Amino acid sequence: MRTAYDVDTVRAAEGELMALLPPGALMQRAAAGLAAACADMLGRVYGARVVLLVGSGDNGGDALYAGARLARRGAGVSAVLLNPDRAHPEGLAAFTRAGGRVADDPFEVLAVADLVLDGITGIGGHGGLRPDAIPLARAARGSNAVVVAVDLPSGVDADTGEVPGEALRADATVTFGTYKPGLLIDPAREYAGAVRLIPIGLDLPSVPGVEALQHADVADLLPTPAAESDKYRRGVVGVVAGSARYPGAAVLAVAGALRGGAGAVRYVGPGGDAVIARFPETLVSDDSPAKAGRVQAWVVGPGLGDEQGVAEVLDSDVPVLVDADGLRGLDPDAVRARPAATLLTPHAGEAAALLGVPREKVEAERLASVRELASRYGATVLLKGSTTLVADAAGPVRVNPTGTPWLATAGSGDVLSGLAGSLLAAGLRARDAGSVAAYLHGLAGRRASQGAPATAYGVAEAVPGVWRDVLPARAGEMSGCGPVVVPGAPPQTPFAP
């Protein structure tokens, strides 16, 4: 599990650790990891041209100490001091002793740099870059240099993932102690590039603010039939979807449901002929949901149009997933009164309608929006988008790390709904069903597209393959670059995928 903590929690943990260490030891530990990561990215340190963008906070000190280490290895290191009177004094002294120099013309050194370290602002920064930093950030981004953010890209919000003004987009971010929510959640995630975590020995709470599943976590949650299982013991998912106008939504929702671990799928709606033609194993009913037969979970809404069925499904005593047309005019009181779990799966536009705010606000404030929806409806909410988030009232918000922009295609969300509903019927809690479905759906999207356009049905067809890929996962297996060894610190995790 990849975990992230808010700034106040990180600051408190840093303070406790610094009280136990010699002065400056924690910053030196972070700088050692930062310098080693930069050396990996440079390949050849001797003769490389490195530029430090140095602000007045601790990130500036981290950059200066790391720059000193690179200078001692033969790099030509120049520091651009945004506020010379407030630069970290000990870091600046160490930097100049090591042979680093303060740049007279910042734009001249940026134009020829091989690597730029962004130490302008850190996790305490708010409100985007200051006006005096914007020209330097633009020059760094416009150069041919690799831009490496120190702990967090300058200008993004560490706690929320919001980007309230101009920010410096990094090719990679080297973060210390723990991930920060802004490194995992868009729009800030787009500015972070590849993320490398440098453990520095922080003692953090057991419950994070944000978490992201990995292969091993998903493998542990996937339903597996036992020797005595039959189709009913594995769970039956009911699907109320499709209409005369959108019969394909029924087919795609059923396609996702058939691949989600439940033993059987009941379909209720006007698309029965289309569903049976593609999936003859489906149990089709032309009656109402209440008379269709016993199910362990319902999916309602994809392509439903003006068809009825939402209220009847919500009146049931089993978990319900509500998507698409089922979300229109959804009554918070009716959802809160349900005796069983409810999973809502809006995209940004649908979430905006439920919250009564512009879509742009949801897209800019994804973390706050998903939390507000979960609170208002007393439900688990899966907010789809460039960063899919899953939130409920009881635990950390989950961030889905898989996916591809090619999943933005008609019907993809219908497949996701069927997949998540089937996991609900198989016995997963709403939070786990939504998280696992989003993870598998994202992997299936990658496999189906392979960098090219994909269809929603192709995504459904790819689910069994990625399911098999996930199952052999073992705790601790991660893709990415090898570890950076930091003296005095525990082993680190590699670059995030």
C-alpha positions as CSV (number, residue, x, y, z in Angstrom):
1,M,0.0,0.0,0.0
2,R,1.3,3.4,-0.9
3,T,0.4,6.0,1.8
4,A,0.3,9.8,2.0
5,Y,0.0,12.1,4.9
6,D,-0.9,15.8,5.2
7,V,1.5,18.6,6.0
8,D,0.7,18.9,9.7
9,T,1.2,15.2,10.3
10,V,4.6,15.3,8.4
11,R,5.7,18.4,10.3
12,A,4.9,16.8,13.6
13,A,6.8,13.6,12.8
14,E,9.8,15.6,11.6
15,G,9.8,17.6,14.8
16,E,9.8,14.5,16.9
17,L,12.6,13.0,14.9
18,M,14.7,16.2,14.9
19,A,14.5,16.3,18.7
20,L,16.3,13.0,18.8
21,L,19.0,13.8,16.2
22,P,22.0,16.1,16.1
23,P,21.2,19.5,14.6
24,G,20.9,19.4,10.8
25,A,21.1,15.6,10.6
26,L,17.6,15.2,9.2
27,M,18.2,17.7,6.4
28,Q,21.6,16.0,5.6
29,R,19.8,12.6,5.4
30,A,17.2,14.0,3.0
31,A,20.0,15.8,0.9
32,A,22.0,12.6,0.7
33,G,19.0,10.8,-0.9
34,L,18.3,13.7,-3.1
35,A,21.8,13.9,-4.4
36,A,22.0,10.2,-5.0
37,A,18.7,10.3,-7.0
38,C,20.0,13.2,-9.1
39,A,23.2,11.3,-9.8
40,D,21.1,8.3,-11.0
41,M,19.2,10.6,-13.4
42,L,22.4,12.3,-14.7
43,G,24.2,9.0,-15.2
44,R,27.6,10.8,-15.3
45,V,28.0,13.4,-12.5
46,Y,31.5,14.6,-13.3
47,G,31.2,17.6,-15.7
48,A,27.4,17.8,-15.5
49,R,25.8,21.2,-15.3
50,V,23.4,21.5,-12.4
51,V,21.3,24.5,-11.4
52,L,19.6,24.9,-8.0
53,L,16.5,27.2,-7.8
54,V,16.7,28.0,-4.1
55,G,13.9,29.5,-2.1
56,S,13.9,30.6,1.6
57,G,12.5,27.4,3.2
58,D,13.9,24.1,4.1
59,N,13.5,22.9,0.5
60,G,16.1,25.5,-0.4
61,G,18.4,24.0,2.3
62,D,17.9,20.5,0.9
63,A,18.8,21.7,-2.6
64,L,21.9,23.5,-1.4
65,Y,23.2,20.5,0.6
66,A,22.4,18.2,-2.3
67,G,24.2,20.6,-4.6
68,A,27.2,20.5,-2.4
69,R,27.4,16.7,-2.7
70,L,27.1,16.9,-6.5
71,A,29.8,19.6,-6.6
72,R,32.2,17.4,-4.6
73,R,31.7,14.7,-7.3
74,G,32.8,17.0,-10.1
75,A,29.5,18.6,-11.2
76,G,29.4,22.3,-12.1
77,V,26.7,23.5,-9.7
78,S,25.2,27.0,-9.8
79,A,22.6,28.3,-7.3
80,V,19.9,30.8,-8.1
81,L,18.9,32.5,-4.9
82,L,15.4,33.9,-5.1
83,N,15.8,35.7,-1.8
84,P,19.6,35.8,-0.9
85,D,19.0,37.3,2.5
86,R,16.8,34.4,3.5
87,A,18.7,31.5,1.9
88,H,19.5,28.6,4.4
89,P,22.8,29.9,5.9
90,E,24.4,26.5,6.8
91,G,23.3,25.0,3.5
92,L,24.7,28.0,1.5
93,A,28.0,27.8,3.4
94,A,28.4,24.1,2.7
95,F,27.5,24.7,-0.9
96,T,30.2,27.4,-1.4
97,R,32.8,25.3,0.5
98,A,32.2,22.4,-1.9
99,G,32.9,24.6,-4.9
100,G,29.4,25.6,-5.8
101,R,28.8,29.2,-7.0
102,V,26.0,31.6,-6.8
103,A,24.8,32.5,-10.3
104,D,25.2,36.1,-11.5
105,D,22.9,35.5,-14.5
106,P,20.2,32.9,-13.7
107,F,18.9,32.7,-17.2
108,E,22.3,32.1,-18.6
109,V,23.0,29.1,-16.4
110,L,19.5,27.7,-16.9
111,A,19.9,27.8,-20.7
112,V,22.8,25.3,-20.5
113,A,21.8,23.2,-17.6
114,D,21.6,19.4,-17.7
115,L,19.6,19.2,-14.5
116,V,17.6,21.8,-12.5
117,L,16.7,21.2,-8.9
118,D,13.4,23.0,-7.9
119,G,13.8,24.1,-4.3
120,I,11.7,27.2,-4.6
121,T,8.9,26.2,-2.2
122,G,8.1,23.1,-0.3
123,I,5.1,21.4,1.3
124,G,4.2,24.6,3.2
125,G,3.7,26.6,0.0
126,H,0.2,27.9,-0.9
127,G,-1.3,29.9,-3.8
128,G,1.0,29.1,-6.7
129,L,4.4,30.6,-7.5
130,R,5.2,34.1,-6.5
131,P,5.6,36.6,-9.4
132,D,9.4,36.8,-9.1
133,A,9.7,33.0,-9.4
134,I,7.5,32.6,-12.5
135,P,10.2,33.7,-15.1
136,L,12.7,31.3,-13.6
137,A,10.2,28.4,-13.6
138,R,9.4,29.1,-17.2
139,A,13.1,29.3,-18.1
140,A,13.8,26.0,-16.4
141,R,10.8,24.3,-18.1
142,G,11.9,25.8,-21.5
143,S,15.4,24.4,-21.2
144,N,16.6,21.0,-22.2
145,A,17.4,20.2,-18.5
146,V,15.8,17.4,-16.5
147,V,13.7,19.2,-13.8
148,V,13.7,17.5,-10.4
149,A,11.3,18.8,-7.7
150,V,12.6,18.8,-4.1
151,D,9.8,17.1,-2.0
152,L,7.0,18.7,-4.1
153,P,6.8,20.7,-7.3
154,S,6.7,24.4,-6.4
155,G,3.3,26.0,-6.8
156,V,1.1,22.9,-6.0
157,D,-0.8,22.2,-2.8
158,A,0.7,19.3,-0.9
159,D,-2.5,18.4,1.0
160,T,-5.1,18.7,-1.7
161,G,-3.5,18.2,-5.1
162,E,-4.8,21.6,-6.2
163,V,-2.8,23.9,-8.4
164,P,-4.2,27.4,-7.6
165,G,-1.8,29.3,-9.8
166,E,1.3,28.8,-11.9
167,A,3.5,25.9,-10.9
168,L,6.8,24.3,-12.1
169,R,6.2,21.0,-13.9
170,A,8.8,18.5,-12.9
171,D,10.1,15.5,-14.8
172,A,10.7,13.8,-11.4
173,T,10.0,14.5,-7.8
174,V,12.2,13.3,-4.9
175,T,10.0,13.3,-1.8
176,F,11.1,12.7,1.8
177,G,9.6,10.5,4.5
178,T,6.3,9.8,3.0
179,Y,4.2,10.6,-0.1
180,K,2.1,13.8,0.1
181,P,-1.5,13.7,-1.2
182,G,-0.7,16.2,-3.9
183,L,1.8,13.8,-5.4
184,L,-0.9,11.3,-6.0
185,I,-4.0,13.4,-7.0
186,D,-4.5,15.5,-10.1
187,P,-4.1,18.2,-11.2
188,A,-0.9,18.3,-9.0
189,R,0.1,14.8,-9.9
190,E,0.6,15.8,-13.5
191,Y,3.3,18.3,-12.3
192,A,5.2,15.7,-10.2
193,G,6.5,13.4,-13.0
194,A,8.0,10.1,-11.7
195,V,8.1,10.1,-7.9
196,R,10.9,8.7,-5.8
197,L,10.4,8.3,-2.0
198,I,13.4,8.7,0.3
199,P,12.7,7.3,3.7
200,I,14.2,9.4,6.5
201,G,13.0,7.6,9.5
202,L,9.7,9.3,10.3
203,D,7.3,7.7,12.8
204,L,3.9,8.2,11.1
205,P,0.4,7.3,12.3
206,S,-1.0,3.9,11.2
207,V,-3.9,5.5,9.4
208,P,-2.9,7.8,6.5
209,G,-4.9,10.6,4.9
210,V,-4.7,9.1,1.4
211,E,-3.7,5.6,0.2
212,A,-3.2,3.8,-3.1
213,L,-3.5,0.1,-3.6
214,Q,-0.8,-1.9,-5.3
215,H,-0.8,-5.3,-6.9
216,A,-0.4,-7.3,-3.7
217,D,-3.2,-5.4,-2.0
218,V,-5.5,-6.0,-4.9
219,A,-4.5,-9.7,-5.0
220,D,-5.5,-10.1,-1.4
221,L,-8.9,-8.6,-2.0
222,L,-9.9,-10.5,-5.2
223,P,-12.7,-13.1,-4.6
224,T,-11.6,-16.7,-5.1
225,P,-14.1,-19.5,-5.3
226,A,-13.7,-22.4,-2.9
227,A,-14.1,-26.1,-3.9
228,E,-17.7,-26.2,-2.7
229,S,-18.7,-22.9,-4.3
230,D,-21.6,-22.8,-6.7
231,K,-22.8,-19.8,-8.8
232,Y,-25.2,-18.6,-6.1
233,R,-22.6,-18.9,-3.2
234,R,-20.3,-16.8,-5.3
235,G,-22.9,-14.1,-5.5
236,V,-25.5,-12.9,-8.0
237,V,-25.3,-9.3,-9.3
238,G,-28.4,-7.6,-10.7
239,V,-28.0,-5.1,-13.5
240,V,-30.6,-2.5,-14.3
241,A,-29.3,-0.7,-17.3
242,G,-29.9,0.3,-20.9
243,S,-32.9,1.7,-22.8
244,A,-34.3,1.7,-26.3
245,R,-31.9,4.6,-27.0
246,Y,-28.9,3.1,-25.3
247,P,-29.1,-0.7,-25.5
248,G,-25.3,-0.9,-25.7
249,A,-25.0,0.3,-22.1
250,A,-26.8,-2.8,-21.0
251,V,-24.4,-5.1,-22.9
252,L,-21.3,-3.3,-21.6
253,A,-22.5,-3.2,-18.0
254,V,-23.2,-6.9,-18.2
255,A,-19.8,-7.5,-19.8
256,G,-18.1,-5.9,-16.8
257,A,-20.3,-7.8,-14.4
258,L,-19.5,-11.1,-15.9
259,R,-15.8,-10.5,-15.3
260,G,-16.1,-9.3,-11.7
261,G,-16.1,-12.5,-9.6
262,A,-19.8,-13.0,-9.0
263,G,-21.3,-16.4,-10.0
264,A,-24.2,-15.1,-12.0
265,V,-25.6,-11.9,-13.6
266,R,-29.3,-11.1,-13.7
267,Y,-30.3,-8.4,-16.2
268,V,-33.4,-6.4,-15.9
269,G,-34.4,-3.9,-18.6
270,P,-35.3,-3.4,-22.2
271,G,-32.0,-4.6,-23.6
272,G,-32.5,-8.2,-22.9
273,D,-32.3,-9.4,-26.5
274,A,-29.0,-7.5,-27.1
275,V,-27.6,-8.9,-23.8
276,I,-28.6,-12.5,-24.6
277,A,-27.2,-12.3,-28.1
278,R,-23.8,-11.4,-26.7
279,F,-23.9,-13.2,-23.4
280,P,-26.2,-16.2,-23.3
281,E,-25.2,-17.1,-19.8
282,T,-27.0,-14.0,-18.4
283,L,-30.2,-14.5,-16.5
284,V,-32.6,-12.1,-18.2
285,S,-35.9,-10.8,-16.8
286,D,-38.5,-8.5,-18.3
287,D,-40.1,-7.9,-14.9
288,S,-39.4,-5.3,-12.3
289,P,-36.1,-5.5,-10.2
290,A,-38.1,-6.6,-7.1
291,K,-39.5,-9.6,-9.0
292,A,-36.4,-10.6,-10.9
293,G,-35.0,-13.0,-8.3
294,R,-32.6,-12.9,-5.5
295,V,-29.3,-10.9,-5.9
296,Q,-26.5,-10.0,-3.5
297,A,-26.0,-6.6,-5.1
298,W,-27.5,-4.3,-7.7
299,V,-26.0,-2.0,-10.4
300,V,-28.4,0.6,-11.7
301,G,-28.2,3.5,-14.0
302,P,-25.9,3.0,-17.1
303,G,-27.8,4.1,-20.2
304,L,-31.1,4.0,-18.3
305,G,-32.4,7.2,-19.8
306,D,-35.9,7.8,-18.5
307,E,-36.5,4.1,-17.7
308,Q,-37.7,3.4,-14.1
309,G,-36.0,1.2,-11.5
310,V,-33.7,3.4,-9.4
311,A,-36.1,3.9,-6.5
312,E,-37.1,0.2,-6.5
313,V,-33.4,-0.8,-6.4
314,L,-32.6,1.7,-3.6
315,D,-35.5,0.2,-1.6
316,S,-33.7,-3.2,-1.6
317,D,-31.7,-4.5,1.4
318,V,-28.5,-5.3,-0.5
319,P,-25.6,-3.2,-1.6
320,V,-26.3,-1.0,-4.6
321,L,-24.1,0.8,-7.1
322,V,-25.6,3.9,-8.8
323,D,-24.1,5.2,-12.0
324,A,-24.9,7.6,-14.9
325,D,-28.6,8.2,-15.4
326,G,-29.3,6.7,-11.9
327,L,-27.5,9.7,-10.3
328,R,-29.8,12.3,-11.8
329,G,-31.9,13.9,-9.0
330,L,-30.6,11.4,-6.5
331,D,-32.1,12.1,-3.0
332,P,-29.4,12.2,-0.3
333,D,-31.9,11.3,2.4
334,A,-33.0,8.2,0.5
335,V,-29.4,7.1,0.1
336,R,-28.6,7.8,3.8
337,A,-31.6,5.8,4.9
338,R,-30.6,2.6,3.2
339,P,-29.8,-0.4,5.4
340,A,-27.0,-1.6,3.1
341,A,-24.0,0.0,1.4
342,T,-24.4,2.3,-1.5
343,L,-21.6,3.0,-4.0
344,L,-22.0,6.1,-6.2
345,T,-19.8,6.3,-9.3
346,P,-20.0,9.8,-10.9
347,H,-17.7,11.5,-13.3
348,A,-16.8,15.1,-12.7
349,G,-19.9,16.5,-14.5
350,E,-22.3,14.2,-12.5
351,A,-20.5,15.0,-9.3
352,A,-20.9,18.7,-10.0
353,A,-24.6,18.3,-10.5
354,L,-24.9,16.4,-7.2
355,L,-23.0,19.0,-5.4
356,G,-24.6,22.0,-7.2
357,V,-21.2,23.5,-8.3
358,P,-19.5,24.0,-11.6
359,R,-17.7,21.1,-13.2
360,E,-14.5,23.0,-13.2
361,K,-14.6,23.2,-9.4
362,V,-14.8,19.5,-9.0
363,E,-11.9,18.9,-11.5
364,A,-9.8,21.5,-9.6
365,E,-10.7,20.2,-6.1
366,R,-11.1,16.5,-6.6
367,L,-10.2,15.5,-3.0
368,A,-12.5,18.0,-1.4
369,S,-15.3,17.1,-3.8
370,V,-15.2,13.3,-3.2
371,R,-15.1,13.8,0.5
372,E,-18.1,16.2,0.4
373,L,-20.1,13.7,-1.7
374,A,-19.4,10.8,0.6
375,S,-20.4,13.0,3.6
376,R,-23.5,14.4,2.0
377,Y,-24.9,11.1,0.8
378,G,-23.6,8.8,3.6
379,A,-22.2,6.6,0.8
380,T,-19.0,5.3,-0.7
381,V,-18.2,7.5,-3.7
382,L,-16.0,6.6,-6.6
383,L,-15.2,9.8,-8.5
384,K,-14.0,8.9,-12.0
385,G,-11.4,11.0,-13.9
386,S,-7.8,11.5,-14.5
387,T,-7.3,10.5,-10.9
388,T,-10.1,8.2,-9.7
389,L,-10.7,8.6,-6.0
390,V,-12.8,6.4,-3.7
391,A,-14.0,7.8,-0.4
392,D,-16.3,6.9,2.4
393,A,-16.9,8.2,5.9
394,A,-14.6,5.6,7.6
395,G,-11.1,5.6,6.2
396,P,-8.4,7.2,4.0
397,V,-9.4,8.3,0.6
398,R,-8.1,5.8,-2.0
399,V,-6.3,7.0,-5.1
400,N,-6.3,4.7,-8.1
401,P,-2.8,4.6,-9.6
402,T,-3.7,2.7,-12.9
403,G,-5.4,3.9,-16.1
404,T,-4.7,5.6,-19.4
405,P,-6.3,8.6,-21.1
406,W,-7.6,6.1,-23.7
407,L,-10.2,5.0,-21.2
408,A,-12.0,8.3,-21.9
409,T,-14.3,6.5,-24.4
410,A,-18.0,5.8,-24.6
411,G,-19.1,2.9,-22.5
412,S,-16.0,2.6,-20.5
413,G,-17.8,3.7,-17.3
414,D,-20.5,1.1,-17.9
415,V,-17.9,-1.6,-17.9
416,L,-16.5,-0.2,-14.6
417,S,-19.9,-0.2,-13.0
418,G,-20.6,-3.8,-13.9
419,L,-17.2,-4.9,-12.7
420,A,-17.6,-3.0,-9.3
421,G,-21.1,-4.3,-8.9
422,S,-20.0,-7.9,-9.4
423,L,-17.3,-7.5,-6.7
424,L,-20.0,-6.1,-4.4
425,A,-22.1,-9.2,-5.0
426,A,-19.0,-11.4,-4.4
427,G,-18.8,-10.0,-0.9
428,L,-16.3,-7.1,-1.0
429,R,-17.1,-4.0,1.0
430,A,-18.1,-1.0,-1.1
431,R,-14.8,0.8,-0.6
432,D,-12.8,-2.3,-1.6
433,A,-15.2,-3.1,-4.5
434,G,-14.8,0.4,-6.0
435,S,-11.0,0.5,-5.4
436,V,-10.3,-3.0,-6.9
437,A,-12.6,-2.4,-9.9
438,A,-10.9,0.9,-10.7
439,Y,-7.5,-0.7,-10.4
440,L,-8.4,-3.6,-12.7
441,H,-10.3,-1.4,-15.1
442,G,-7.2,0.9,-15.4
443,L,-4.9,-2.0,-16.1
444,A,-7.4,-3.4,-18.6
445,G,-7.5,0.0,-20.3
446,R,-3.7,0.0,-20.6
447,R,-3.7,-3.6,-22.0
448,A,-6.6,-2.9,-24.4
449,S,-5.1,0.3,-25.8
450,Q,-1.3,-0.4,-25.8
451,G,-1.0,3.3,-26.6
452,A,-3.7,3.4,-29.3
453,P,-7.5,3.9,-29.2
454,A,-9.5,1.2,-27.4
455,T,-13.1,0.4,-27.2
456,A,-15.1,-0.2,-24.0
457,Y,-15.8,-3.8,-25.0
458,G,-12.1,-4.3,-25.5
459,V,-11.5,-3.1,-22.0
460,A,-14.0,-5.6,-20.7
461,E,-12.3,-8.4,-22.7
462,A,-8.9,-7.4,-21.1
463,V,-10.0,-7.8,-17.5
464,P,-9.4,-11.6,-17.2
465,G,-5.8,-11.1,-18.3
466,V,-5.0,-8.4,-15.9
467,W,-6.8,-10.3,-13.1
468,R,-4.3,-13.1,-13.8
469,D,-1.4,-10.7,-13.8
470,V,-2.3,-9.3,-10.4
471,L,-2.8,-12.7,-8.6
472,P,0.9,-13.7,-8.4
473,A,1.8,-10.4,-6.7
474,R,3.8,-10.6,-3.5
475,A,4.1,-7.9,-0.9
476,G,7.1,-5.6,-1.7
477,E,7.2,-6.3,-5.4
478,M,7.2,-2.9,-7.2
479,S,8.4,-1.8,-10.6
480,G,10.7,1.1,-11.2
481,C,14.3,2.1,-10.6
482,G,16.5,0.4,-8.0
483,P,16.9,1.8,-4.5
484,V,19.0,4.8,-3.4
485,V,21.0,3.9,-0.3
486,V,20.9,6.7,2.3
487,P,23.3,6.4,5.2
488,G,21.4,6.1,8.5
489,A,18.0,5.7,6.8
490,P,15.9,2.6,6.3
491,P,15.6,1.0,2.8
492,Q,13.6,3.1,0.3
493,T,10.9,2.4,-2.2
494,P,11.6,3.0,-5.9
495,F,10.0,5.3,-8.4
496,A,6.3,5.1,-8.5
497,P,4.7,3.6,-11.6
